């Protein structure tokens, strides 16, 4: 599956994307705030492509004008069950060089539309760790509403953090869409 926005092409990851992934994933401002350590090598990025990014609904966030992979977005296969099923959780990461341009929001809106119009989901979840205000802001701009907070183990970082969860139902999304 490939999705297109004004500035982005959302497509599957390829192993040949490893250098682009490493370019943003090695930055300590990107991964740790999202719960994963900065990549130490291109091989770390290649391994993430083979595992984390291998899911059928995980997309390489690619700039149309350059073809460069600048981030990731997709469904993380985590379910909460209330509000209505079927549900899934949306996750994303963006290289720091591209922050503040609305690119994650643009990509998220395309994935949300696909989830509700093509994949049959009724609810999308999205969460962020305390202090990750950029991620929180994307959720707000996309219409997600607060549901709950809890402390969680962040296994890859070997610590506990407070997580905040937001949800968007298909009916909320339909009501908020411009005609």
Secondary structure, DSSP 8 states (H G I E B T S, - for coil): --EE-SSEEEE---GGGHHHHHHHHTSTTTHHHHTS----SHHHHHHHHHTGGGSTTEEEEEETTT--EEEEEEE-------SSSSEEEEEEEE-GGGTTSSHHHHHHHHHHHHHHHTS--SEEEEEEETT-HHHHHHHHHTT-EEEEEEEEEEGGGTEEEEEEEEEEEHHHHHHHS--
